[in-house]
């Protein structure tokens, strides 16, 4: 019997407009509560962004945020992996040497806020505000006093794969992963949604065969590998479709919540 259902957001749970039906979700959560099923959102988005998106049901769901760097339930951190200050400053210096990285198209997410340089590309900043809350400009990353979860940066469609590979080959202690929209998340090398969901299942005393997950992109890959019931919308990447035990309709048609309702 399924006891934990986790879903990616963009390209999976959210529809084509990046939205979902809150009243429909509330009915689903009431049904799940009666059946003893936990519901988690697993996203590359920051916790602040997810909490705003799900404000009406914040206390009823589990947040797997920052591509697995943080798991929160009922306001308590069940798991987190932050970068020490010296580490993220050294990582930034290394990233500056990449032929693919534009530091003015880079954002750091922390516990209290998100951070960009004062020289940030304004188009990138506008784009980032769709997915991140409380973005602050700083003259230098050394001015940040927050705890940092990850870097996010954008490449062109033509260089996104090369940029991701460069980071993984040249920057020690981190892992870069494609999240869609030509974005790359850079997290600690032992962090991803799969690691986070395994830790969450341990906390909830669940077997992985009791866990179902929905995903569409490469940052969902490990999560889809470790759960007993990986499900993918038809728009998912080929690597994800290959892992899925079941392929459902397109995310634009709210196929994920429809499938959840039949559990």
N, C-alpha and C positions, 0 to 999 in steps of 0.2 A: 504494500500500500504506500502511495506517495505521501510523504510527510513534510517535504520542503519543495517549493516551486520557486525557481529563480529565473529572472529574465533580463536580458540586455534591453537597453532602451532604444537608441536610434537605429532604425532599420529593422527593428524587431517588435517591441511592444508598442512603440509610438506609431501613429499613422503617417500618411504622406505629408501632413502639415506639421508633424512633430508634436502631435497632441494625443490625448486619450480621453475616454468618457469616464469622468470621475464618479458619477452616480452608478454606472455599471461596475466599476471597480469596488465601490462600497458594498454593493450587493454580493459581489464575489468574495470579498473579505469576510462578510458576515457568514456566508456559506462555509468558507474555509475554517473559520473559528469553530463552528459547530462540528466540523470533521477533524479538528486537530491538525490542520495543515498550515505551515508557516509560508509566508510569501516574502520574497526578497527581490529587490531591484539591483541588478549587477551592471554597473556602468563605468565608462571612463570619465563620466562627468564628476565634478567635485561634490562633496557632501552638501555644501551650502546650496548648490544648484538643485540637487535632488530633494532636499528638504523643502525648498520653495515649491517645486513642482508637485510634491505630494503632501503639501501642508495640511490638507483636510484629514489625511489618514496617517500622518507622520508616526503616531504612537502604535500603529497597527502593523507596520511592515518593518522589514530588515533592510538596511542600506549596505550594499557592497559598493563602495565608491572608489574613485581614483584608480580604476582598473585593478582593484583588489588590494590597494594599500590600506584600506580602512573598512572595518565591518562594525556597524552601529545598530543597536536594537534597544528601543525604549530609552534613548538618550545615553546609553552606556557603550563604551568602546569594547567590543568583544575581541577585536584584533586590529593592530595597526603596525605600519612599517614606515617610519619617517627617515629622511636623510639628515645626518648630522650636518651642521653648518659648514664645517671645513670641507666635507664631502661634496655638497652641492656647489660650493664656490669653485672647487677644483674641477668638478664636472663641467661647469660653465666655461671655464678657461679652455678645457679640452674641446668642447663643442665649438668654440669660436674659431678653431683651426680647421673645421670641416669646410670643404668646398660647397656643401649643400645647405649649411645652416645659416639662416639670417637671424641674428640676435634681436632684430627689431620685429620679428614674427615669432616671438617666444613668450611663453607664460609659465609661471610657477604657481602651483596651487598649494596652499597651506591650510592650517586649521582655522585661522581667523579670516583669511582673505586670499585673494589671488594677486600676483604681482607681475608687472611688465616694466621694462625700462621707459624712462621719460621720452626716449627717441622712438618709441613703438610706432610701427606702421599703422596709421589710423584705420585703414580698411581691415587689417587683421584685428585690431582692437574691437571694431564693430562686430566682426564675425564672432570673436571670442565671447562677447557679451550675451550671445544666444545660449551659450553652454556653461557660463561661469558667472558667479555672483561676487560682488564687492571687489572689483578689480582696482588695484591701486598702482599708481606710477611711482617708481623709485629712481633715484639718480644712479644708484649702484645696487647690485644684489647684496653687497655687504651691509646695506642699510636695513635689510630684512631681519626682524627679530622673531618671526613666526617659525613654527615647525613646518617643514616642507615635505610634501608627499611625492610630487613629480614635476617634471618639465613637460610642457606641450609645445610643439612647434609645427609649422606648416611648410610643406614643400610644394613644388609644382606637380601636376599629375605625372609629368615625364620623369621626375627625379625622386618620387616618394619611395620607391623600392630601393634605389641606390642610397638615398639618405638614411633609410632605416638600417641597411646593411653596414654603412660606414660607422654608425654609432655602435652597433653590436660588435664590430670588429676592432674598433679603436678606443672605446671608452670603457675603462675597467669598472666593474662593480654595478653596472646598470644594464637594463634590457630595454630596447626600443621595440614598439609594436604599433602596427597600423591600426587606426581606429575608424577610418573612413574620412571622407571629405578632405583628402590629402593631408590629414593630421597624423602626427606621430606622438605617442606618449612615451616618455622615458622614465622608467621606474627602477627601483632597486632590483638587482638581477634575480632575486629569489621571489619576486612578487608577480602575481597575476590573478585573474579571477578564479582560476582553478585552485590555486593554493588557498585563496581566501575561502572558497566554498567548502573545501576539505576541513579547514580549521573551524568554520561555522558548524558543519555537521558534527564535528567532535564535541563542540560546546553544547549542542542540542541532543547529543547522544543518539545520533542517527547513523544508520548504515548508508553508504553511497547508493545502494539500490533503492533507497527510499527518497532519492533526490532526482528531480526533473529540472532541466535547464533549457532555455531557449536562447539561441544566438545566431548571428549572421556574419560576423567578421572575424579576422584573424586574432583580435584580442579576446575572442570567446573560445579560441581553439582548445586550450587546456581545460577550461571549464567543461566543454563538451566531451572531452576525453575522460574526465574523472567521474562524471555523474552516471547513474545507472540508466537514465532516460533522457538522452539528448534529442531535442526537437528543433527543427530549423524551418523558417519560412522559405518559400520557393525563391525569394530574391537573394538568399544567402550566397556567399562565395562558394565556389566548388569544393574547397577544402572542408568547409563546414557541412555542406550537403552530403559529402562522403561519410562524415562521422555520424550524421543524424540517423536515429532509428526510425523516425517518422518525419516526413516533409509535408508541411501544411501550406495554406494559401499565402498570398503576398501580404507583407506587413501593412501595406496601404489599406487593406480590407479588414484590419483589426483581427486577423486570423489567430493571433496569439491568445488574446483574451477569450476569444470564442472557444479555442481548444481548452483553455483553463476551466471554463465554465462546465465542461463535460466530465471533469474529473470526479 
